[in-house]
Amino acid sequence: MREAAALAEAAVTHEEYGAALLSRALADSRQRNLSRPPNDGRALFDEKRILSSAREALSFLVANLACIETASPPNLGSCVPLPAISACFTAQIEDEIVHGALLARWLELSGAERMPPSATVFSIKAALLVQHDPWLGIGSVEILTEHYASALLDEVVARVDAPYLRVILVHIKVDEERHKAVAVVSVGALRAAGVHQGFLVRVFGPVVTHVAQRYVRHVFGQHLQRSGAARAVPHVEILERALDEVRDAHARA
C-alpha cells in the first residue's frame, strides 16, 4: 500500500512539474515574441566578417535551418495531442516563423545560396505526414530535431564571427532550449496517456526514428565533414549528444 501511494504521489509530482514547465514555456514564448532582433539587420551585417572559406558551410547551414523553420508551422499545427501541449506548440509556431524570416533575411543580405538540398525538402514533406500521429510526430521526430538543433547551435555559435548571423543564432538557440523542454514534457504526457502503444506507432515508430536519425547524420553530418570551413564542428559528437539526451528523456518519461 505504501509503495502504491508513493508511486501515485510521484506521478502527481511529475505531472505537476510538467504542467508548470509547459505553463512557463508558454508565457516565455509569448513574451519572447514581443522582443525580437531586427529583421532588417543592415546595421549589424558585416560581409567582411564572413570568410570566403566559411561561406559555403554557413550558406548550407542557414539555408537548411531556414527551410526547416519555415516548414515547422504546418508540422506542429497538425499534431495536437493535449490542450496544454497544443498551446505551447501554437506559441512555438510564432517562434519558428520568426526564425525562418531572420535566417532568410541573412541569406538575402549575404547573397548566399538559398536552395536547401533535395534531401531536406523530402524530409520536411515526410515529417508532415508523420506529424499527424502525436507520438510519431513528437516522440520520433520533433524531440530529436529540437535536441539536435540545440546541440548544433551550441557548437556553431562559438564559431561564427559574422555579427548579424551570430545575433540570429544566439536568439534561436534560446528558443530551442525552451522547445526542447516542451518536447520532453510532451513525450512524458503522451506516454502516460498510452499514445505510444498505438498500432501506427508499433508498426512505423522504429522506421520513422531511424529515418530521422539518418537525415541529421547524413545530410548535416556529411556536409559538415566535407566542408573545410566546418571541420572544427564536431558533427559526430553533436549527434551523439542529442541522441543521448533523447534516450534519457524517453527513459524518464
C-alpha positions in Angstrom: 0.0 0.0 0.0 2.8 2.4 0.9 4.6 1.6 -2.3 1.5 2.3 -4.4 0.9 5.6 -2.5 4.5 6.6 -3.1 4.2 5.8 -6.8 0.9 7.8 -7.1 2.5 10.7 -5.3 5.5 10.6 -7.6 3.2 10.6 -10.6 1.3 13.6 -9.4 4.5 15.4 -8.7 5.8 14.6 -12.2 2.5 15.7 -13.7 2.5 19.0 -11.8 6.1 19.6 -12.7 5.3 19.1 -16.4 2.2 21.4 -16.2 4.3 24.1 -14.6 7.0 23.8 -17.2 4.5 24.0 -20.1 2.9 27.0 -18.5 6.2 28.8 -18.0 7.3 27.9 -21.6 4.0 29.3 -23.0 4.5 32.5 -21.1 8.1 32.8 -22.1 7.2 32.2 -25.8 4.6 34.9 -25.7 7.0 37.4 -24.0 9.8 36.4 -26.4 7.7 37.2 -29.5 7.3 40.8 -28.2 11.0 41.5 -28.3 12.8 40.0 -31.4 16.0 41.1 -33.0 15.6 43.5 -36.0 14.6 41.6 -39.2 16.4 44.2 -41.4 19.8 43.6 -39.9 21.7 46.0 -42.2 23.3 47.9 -39.3 24.7 44.6 -37.9 25.6 42.9 -41.2 29.3 42.9 -42.0 30.2 40.8 -45.0 33.9 41.3 -44.3 33.5 39.1 -41.3 32.3 36.2 -43.4 35.4 34.4 -44.5 35.2 33.1 -48.1 36.3 29.7 -46.8 33.3 29.7 -44.4 30.7 31.0 -46.8 29.7 27.6 -48.3 29.3 26.0 -44.9 27.3 28.9 -43.5 25.1 29.1 -46.5 24.3 25.4 -46.3 23.6 25.6 -42.6 21.4 28.7 -42.8 19.5 27.6 -45.9 18.7 24.3 -44.2 17.7 25.9 -41.0 15.5 28.5 -42.8 13.8 25.8 -44.8 13.1 23.7 -41.7 11.9 26.6 -39.5 9.6 27.9 -42.3 8.1 24.4 -42.6 7.5 23.9 -38.9 4.1 25.6 -38.6 2.1 23.1 -40.6 4.0 20.2 -38.9 3.4 21.5 -35.4 -0.1 22.6 -36.2 -1.2 19.1 -37.3 -0.1 17.5 -34.1 -2.5 18.4 -31.2 -2.4 15.7 -28.6 -3.3 17.6 -25.4 -4.5 21.1 -24.7 -1.5 22.3 -22.7 0.9 20.9 -25.3 -1.2 22.3 -28.2 -1.0 25.8 -26.6 2.8 25.6 -26.4 3.1 24.4 -30.0 0.8 27.3 -31.1 3.2 29.7 -29.4 6.2 27.8 -30.8 4.8 28.3 -34.4 5.3 32.0 -33.9 8.9 31.3 -32.9 9.6 29.2 -36.0 8.0 31.8 -38.3 10.3 34.5 -36.9 13.3 32.2 -37.1 12.7 31.5 -40.8 12.3 35.2 -41.5 15.5 36.1 -39.7 17.5 33.4 -41.4 16.1 34.2 -44.8 17.0 37.8 -44.3 20.6 36.9 -43.6 20.7 34.8 -46.7 19.3 37.7 -48.7 21.9 40.2 -47.3 24.8 37.8 -47.7 23.8 36.8 -51.3 24.3 33.2 -50.2 22.8 30.2 -51.9 19.2 29.9 -50.6 18.2 26.5 -52.0 18.4 23.6 -49.5 19.3 20.1 -50.7 16.6 17.9 -52.0 17.0 15.6 -49.0 15.9 18.4 -46.7 12.8 19.2 -48.8 11.9 15.5 -49.0 12.4 15.0 -45.2 10.2 18.0 -44.4 7.4 16.5 -46.6 7.8 13.2 -44.9 7.7 14.8 -41.5 4.4 16.5 -42.3 2.9 13.1 -42.9 4.1 11.5 -39.6 3.1 14.6 -37.6 -0.5 13.6 -37.9 0.3 10.9 -35.3 1.2 12.6 -32.0 3.8 10.0 -30.9 5.5 9.7 -34.3 5.5 13.4 -34.7 6.8 14.3 -31.2 8.4 11.1 -29.8 10.1 10.0 -33.0 10.9 13.3 -34.9 10.3 16.5 -33.0 12.2 15.6 -29.9 15.2 14.6 -31.9 15.2 17.7 -34.1 14.9 20.0 -31.1 17.8 18.4 -29.3 19.9 18.2 -32.4 19.3 21.9 -33.2 20.2 22.9 -29.7 23.4 20.8 -29.6 24.4 22.1 -33.1 23.8 25.7 -32.2 25.9 25.3 -29.1 28.9 24.4 -31.3 28.2 26.7 -34.3 27.5 29.9 -32.3 31.0 29.8 -30.9 32.5 29.6 -34.4 30.5 32.4 -36.1 32.1 35.8 -36.3 29.5 37.5 -38.6 27.7 39.8 -36.1 24.1 39.7 -37.5 24.2 35.9 -38.0 25.6 35.4 -34.5 22.7 37.5 -33.1 20.2 35.4 -35.0 21.7 32.1 -34.0 22.0 33.0 -30.3 18.4 34.2 -30.4 17.2 30.9 -31.9 19.4 28.9 -29.5 17.5 30.4 -26.5 14.2 29.4 -28.1 15.4 25.9 -29.0 16.2 25.2 -25.3 12.6 26.0 -24.5 11.3 23.9 -27.3 13.5 21.0 -26.2 11.9 21.2 -22.7 8.4 21.2 -24.1 9.2 18.2 -26.3 10.4 16.2 -23.3 7.3 17.0 -21.2 5.2 16.2 -24.2 6.7 12.7 -24.5 6.0 12.0 -20.9 2.4 13.2 -21.2 1.8 11.1 -24.3 3.4 8.0 -22.8 1.2 8.5 -19.7 -1.8 8.7 -22.0 -0.8 5.4 -23.7 -0.4 7.1 -27.1 2.9 5.3 -27.6 1.1 1.9 -27.8 -1.0 2.7 -30.8 -0.9 0.5 -33.9 0.8 3.0 -36.2 3.5 3.7 -33.6 4.3 0.0 -33.2 4.4 -0.6 -36.9 6.1 2.6 -38.1 7.8 4.0 -35.0 11.2 2.3 -35.4 11.3 3.2 -39.1 10.4 6.9 -38.5 13.0 7.2 -35.8 15.7 5.6 -38.0 14.9 7.8 -40.9 15.1 11.0 -38.7 18.4 9.9 -37.4 19.8 9.2 -40.9 18.7 12.6 -42.0 20.7 14.5 -39.3 23.6 12.1 -39.6 24.0 12.2 -43.4 22.5 15.5 -44.6 24.0 17.7 -41.9 26.9 15.4 -40.8 28.4 14.5 -44.1 28.3 18.1 -45.3 29.9 19.4 -42.2 32.5 16.7 -42.5 33.3 17.6 -46.2 33.3 21.3 -45.7 36.8 22.6 -45.0 35.4 25.6 -43.2 33.3 23.5 -40.9 35.8 20.8 -40.0 36.0 22.3 -36.5 32.4 21.5 -35.9 32.3 18.0 -34.2 29.3 16.7 -36.1 29.6 13.1 -34.7 29.7 14.4 -31.1 26.8 16.7 -31.7 24.5 13.9 -32.9 25.6 11.5 -30.2 24.9 14.2 -27.5 21.5 14.8 -29.0 20.7 11.1 -29.1 21.9 10.6 -25.5 19.6 13.4 -24.3 16.7 11.9 -26.3 17.3 8.4 -24.9 17.4 9.9 -21.4 14.2 11.8 -22.0 12.4 8.7 -23.2 13.7 6.7 -20.2 12.5 9.3 -17.7 9.0 9.6 -19.4 
